């Protein structure tokens, strides 16, 4: 059996853009490292984490900050968007980056771990996580409507060698808030269902059909009763949502959209889960972290 503490956190609305504004960035960085010191997750899944390379060629990286400050020996950064590959004049941050003489800026997902990563096909040997696309629009238009979506897929090198997926699913402009539209809500839910289907297809033959243990963590941009999760993961494929003891919204507008799921239920010995709603957590991002202690057979 393996006992592991897993945390998921979207840095959106916080330090995701990592734009180099020193006062605000420093404050949020310190809060993030303080929170990690308090909670001590063994595995940290982060969405919307960023880094940039300045005019002198120096890299300023949230990934490095967490790796070093959080004392994680193993990590993987999976780029989803960058100036180098997706330069778009409608994206203010990219235009401002040009005039700050940045060589590049990128954001994506990341996994940090105190346990080594294993090869996907041979858990007895150390391996490297993989960044896998699940949604790639023909052209990036500078808004989240056309953000590419990827998942990081890895495996932990501790028996019973659970697989881990870190994801961030699509949300659309006009899906939430006072200006929300029914047609946009329906389209966003359809896109998330398609992306969940892509994830299931990725995992089906080599993990799900073999009944191997798997954790999926991230910002699903969906409440647990949305069909993509309730049916696409739960009813149809047997994923168990690790329901927090304080099942509260993780985002002030979107609701409970950050989750941790486990497969298969028969390998889940026990768990406890909570949404971390401390003052410190509120300082970091407009998303609240989800933290779970999981015992896996």
C-alpha positions as CSV (number, residue, x, y, z in Angstrom):
1,X,0.0,0.0,0.0
2,X,1.0,3.6,-0.6
3,X,0.0,6.7,1.3
4,X,0.4,9.9,-0.6
5,X,-0.7,13.5,-0.1
6,X,-1.8,15.1,-3.4
7,X,-2.6,18.7,-4.0
8,X,-4.1,20.5,-7.0
9,X,-3.9,24.3,-7.5
10,X,-4.7,26.6,-10.4
11,X,-2.5,29.7,-10.2
12,X,-4.9,31.7,-12.4
13,X,-5.8,35.1,-11.1
14,X,-2.6,35.0,-9.1
15,X,0.9,34.4,-10.4
16,X,0.0,32.6,-13.5
17,X,1.3,35.3,-15.9
18,X,4.4,35.9,-13.9
19,X,4.8,39.2,-15.6
20,X,7.7,40.5,-13.6
21,X,5.8,43.1,-11.5
22,X,8.0,42.8,-8.4
23,X,5.8,43.8,-5.4
24,X,2.7,41.7,-6.3
25,X,4.7,38.8,-7.6
26,X,7.0,38.6,-4.5
27,X,4.0,38.7,-2.1
28,X,2.2,35.9,-3.9
29,X,5.4,33.8,-4.2
30,X,6.0,34.1,-0.5
31,X,2.4,33.1,0.3
32,X,2.6,30.1,-2.1
33,X,5.9,28.8,-0.5
34,X,4.4,29.3,3.0
35,X,1.4,27.3,2.1
36,X,3.5,24.5,0.7
37,X,5.5,24.4,3.9
38,X,2.3,24.2,5.9
39,X,0.6,21.5,3.9
40,X,3.6,19.5,2.7
41,X,2.0,17.7,-0.3
42,X,4.1,14.8,-1.7
43,X,2.7,15.5,-5.2
44,X,1.7,19.0,-6.4
45,X,-0.3,19.4,-9.6
46,X,-0.3,23.0,-10.8
47,X,-2.2,24.6,-13.7
48,X,-1.5,28.0,-15.3
49,X,2.1,28.3,-14.2
50,X,4.4,30.6,-16.1
51,X,7.9,31.6,-16.9
52,X,9.7,34.1,-19.1
53,X,13.2,34.8,-20.4
54,X,14.3,38.4,-20.2
55,X,16.4,40.6,-22.4
56,X,19.6,39.3,-20.8
57,X,18.7,35.7,-21.5
58,X,17.9,35.0,-17.8
59,X,14.9,32.7,-17.1
60,X,12.4,33.8,-14.4
61,X,10.4,30.7,-13.6
62,X,7.6,29.8,-11.2
63,X,8.6,26.2,-11.9
64,X,12.0,26.8,-10.5
65,X,10.6,28.8,-7.5
66,X,8.4,25.9,-6.4
67,X,11.0,23.3,-7.2
68,X,13.6,24.9,-5.0
69,X,11.4,26.7,-2.4
70,X,9.2,23.7,-2.0
71,X,12.1,21.2,-1.9
72,X,10.8,18.9,-4.7
73,X,13.4,16.6,-6.1
74,X,11.3,15.7,-9.2
75,X,9.2,17.9,-11.5
76,X,7.8,18.3,-15.0
77,X,6.7,21.5,-16.8
78,X,4.3,20.9,-19.7
79,X,4.0,24.0,-21.9
80,X,0.6,24.8,-23.4
81,X,1.1,28.3,-24.7
82,X,4.1,30.5,-25.6
83,X,5.2,33.6,-27.4
84,X,7.6,31.6,-29.5
85,X,4.9,29.3,-30.8
86,X,1.7,31.3,-30.4
87,X,2.6,35.0,-30.7
88,X,-0.7,36.9,-31.0
89,X,-1.1,40.7,-31.0
90,X,-4.5,40.4,-29.3
91,X,-2.8,39.0,-26.2
92,X,-1.7,42.0,-24.2
93,X,0.8,40.1,-22.1
94,X,2.6,38.9,-25.2
95,X,2.7,42.4,-26.7
96,X,3.9,43.9,-23.4
97,X,6.5,41.1,-23.4
98,X,7.9,42.3,-26.7
99,X,8.3,45.8,-25.4
100,X,10.0,44.5,-22.3
101,X,12.4,42.7,-24.7
102,X,11.5,39.2,-23.4
103,X,12.9,36.5,-25.6
104,X,10.0,34.2,-24.6
105,X,7.1,33.8,-22.2
106,X,5.1,30.6,-21.7
107,X,2.5,29.0,-19.4
108,X,1.3,25.5,-18.9
109,X,0.8,22.8,-16.3
110,X,3.4,21.3,-13.9
111,X,3.8,18.3,-11.6
112,X,6.2,18.5,-8.6
113,X,6.9,15.3,-6.6
114,X,9.0,14.1,-3.7
115,X,8.6,10.6,-5.1
116,X,10.5,9.7,-8.3
117,X,8.7,9.3,-11.6
118,X,8.7,5.9,-13.2
119,X,8.6,4.9,-16.8
120,X,5.0,4.5,-18.0
121,X,5.6,1.0,-19.2
122,X,8.2,-0.2,-16.7
123,X,7.6,1.2,-13.1
124,X,10.8,-0.4,-11.8
125,X,12.9,2.2,-13.8
126,X,12.9,6.0,-13.4
127,X,11.1,7.8,-16.2
128,X,10.0,11.2,-17.5
129,X,6.5,12.5,-17.5
130,X,4.9,13.2,-20.9
131,X,2.9,16.3,-22.0
132,X,0.0,15.1,-24.2
133,X,-2.3,17.4,-26.3
134,X,-6.0,16.8,-25.9
135,X,-7.3,20.0,-27.7
136,X,-5.4,22.0,-30.3
137,X,-7.4,24.7,-32.1
138,X,-6.2,25.5,-35.6
139,X,-5.1,29.0,-34.6
140,X,-4.6,30.8,-31.2
141,X,-6.6,34.0,-31.2
142,X,-5.3,35.5,-27.9
143,X,-8.2,34.4,-25.6
144,X,-8.9,31.4,-23.5
145,X,-11.5,30.3,-26.1
146,X,-8.6,29.1,-28.3
147,X,-6.1,28.0,-25.6
148,X,-4.5,24.7,-26.4
149,X,-5.2,22.1,-23.7
150,X,-2.7,19.4,-22.6
151,X,-2.4,16.8,-19.9
152,X,0.7,15.7,-18.1
153,X,0.8,11.9,-17.7
154,X,3.3,10.3,-15.4
155,X,3.7,7.4,-12.9
156,X,5.1,7.3,-9.4
157,X,8.0,4.9,-8.7
158,X,6.5,3.6,-5.5
159,X,4.5,0.4,-5.3
160,X,1.7,0.0,-6.4
161,X,3.1,2.5,-8.9
162,X,0.0,4.7,-9.5
163,X,-0.4,6.7,-12.6
164,X,-1.0,10.5,-12.3
165,X,-2.7,12.9,-14.7
166,X,-2.7,16.7,-14.3
167,X,-5.1,18.5,-16.5
168,X,-6.8,21.8,-17.2
169,X,-10.0,21.7,-19.3
170,X,-11.5,24.4,-21.5
171,X,-13.7,27.3,-20.4
172,X,-15.1,29.9,-22.8
173,X,-15.7,33.6,-22.6
174,X,-19.4,34.2,-21.9
175,X,-19.8,30.9,-20.0
176,X,-20.0,32.6,-16.6
177,X,-20.8,35.9,-15.0
178,X,-23.6,38.4,-15.7
179,X,-23.1,38.1,-19.5
180,X,-23.3,34.3,-19.7
181,X,-25.2,32.8,-22.6
182,X,-26.9,29.4,-22.8
183,X,-25.4,28.6,-26.2
184,X,-21.9,29.3,-24.9
185,X,-22.5,27.3,-21.8
186,X,-23.6,24.3,-23.9
187,X,-20.6,24.7,-26.2
188,X,-18.2,24.8,-23.3
189,X,-19.7,21.7,-21.7
190,X,-19.5,19.9,-25.1
191,X,-15.8,20.8,-25.4
192,X,-15.1,19.5,-21.9
193,X,-16.9,16.3,-22.6
194,X,-14.8,15.8,-25.8
195,X,-11.6,16.5,-23.8
196,X,-12.6,14.0,-21.1
197,X,-13.2,11.5,-23.9
198,X,-9.7,12.1,-25.2
199,X,-8.3,11.6,-21.8
200,X,-10.2,8.3,-21.3
201,X,-9.0,7.2,-24.8
202,X,-5.4,7.9,-23.8
203,X,-5.7,5.9,-20.6
204,X,-8.1,3.1,-21.6
205,X,-6.0,0.2,-23.0
206,X,-2.9,0.6,-20.8
207,X,-4.4,1.7,-17.5
208,X,-8.2,1.4,-17.2
209,X,-8.7,-2.0,-18.8
210,X,-5.9,-3.4,-16.6
211,X,-7.4,-1.9,-13.4
212,X,-4.2,-0.1,-12.5
213,X,-4.4,2.7,-10.0
214,X,-4.7,6.3,-11.3
215,X,-5.1,9.8,-9.9
216,X,-6.5,12.6,-12.0
217,X,-6.1,16.1,-10.5
218,X,-6.6,19.6,-11.9
219,X,-8.9,22.4,-12.9
220,X,-11.8,20.7,-14.8
221,X,-13.7,24.0,-15.2
222,X,-16.7,21.8,-14.4
223,X,-18.8,21.2,-11.4
224,X,-19.0,17.5,-10.3
225,X,-22.6,17.2,-11.6
226,X,-21.7,18.3,-15.2
227,X,-22.2,15.3,-17.6
228,X,-18.5,15.3,-18.6
229,X,-17.7,14.4,-15.0
230,X,-20.8,12.7,-13.6
231,X,-21.2,10.5,-16.6
232,X,-17.9,10.7,-18.6
233,X,-15.8,9.8,-15.6
234,X,-18.1,8.5,-13.0
235,X,-21.0,6.5,-14.3
236,X,-19.4,5.2,-17.5
237,X,-15.8,4.6,-16.3
238,X,-16.0,4.2,-12.6
239,X,-13.8,7.1,-11.5
240,X,-14.3,8.1,-7.8
241,X,-14.3,11.8,-7.0
242,X,-12.4,12.4,-3.8
243,X,-15.2,14.6,-2.3
244,X,-13.9,17.2,0.1
245,X,-15.2,17.2,3.6
246,X,-15.9,20.9,3.1
247,X,-17.3,20.7,-0.4
248,X,-17.2,24.4,-1.1
249,X,-16.6,26.4,-4.3
250,X,-12.9,26.5,-5.3
251,X,-13.6,29.5,-7.5
252,X,-15.8,32.5,-6.7
253,X,-17.6,32.5,-10.1
254,X,-17.2,29.0,-11.4
255,X,-18.0,27.1,-8.2
256,X,-16.4,23.7,-7.4
257,X,-14.3,23.2,-10.5
258,X,-11.0,21.9,-9.1
259,X,-11.1,18.1,-8.3
260,X,-9.1,15.0,-7.6
261,X,-10.4,11.7,-9.0
262,X,-9.3,8.1,-8.4
263,X,-9.5,4.9,-10.4
264,X,-10.5,2.1,-9.7
265,X,-12.6,2.4,-6.6
266,X,-11.5,-1.1,-5.6
267,X,-7.9,0.0,-5.2
268,X,-8.8,3.0,-3.0
269,X,-8.2,1.9,0.6
270,X,-9.1,5.2,2.2
271,X,-8.9,8.9,1.7
272,X,-9.5,12.3,3.2
273,X,-9.9,15.4,1.2
274,X,-10.4,19.2,1.8
275,X,-10.6,22.5,0.0
276,X,-7.9,24.6,1.6
277,X,-9.7,27.9,2.3
278,X,-7.2,29.6,4.6
279,X,-6.3,33.3,4.3
280,X,-3.0,32.2,2.9
281,X,-4.6,30.2,0.2
282,X,-6.8,33.2,-0.8
283,X,-3.7,35.4,-1.2
284,X,-2.2,33.1,-3.9
285,X,-4.9,32.8,-6.5
286,X,-8.6,33.1,-7.2
287,X,-8.7,29.3,-7.1
288,X,-8.5,27.4,-3.8
289,X,-6.3,24.3,-3.6
290,X,-7.7,20.8,-3.2
291,X,-5.7,18.5,-0.9
292,X,-6.2,14.8,-0.5
293,X,-4.5,12.1,1.6
294,X,-4.9,8.9,-0.3
295,X,-4.1,5.3,0.6
296,X,-3.8,3.0,-2.5
297,X,-3.8,-0.8,-2.6
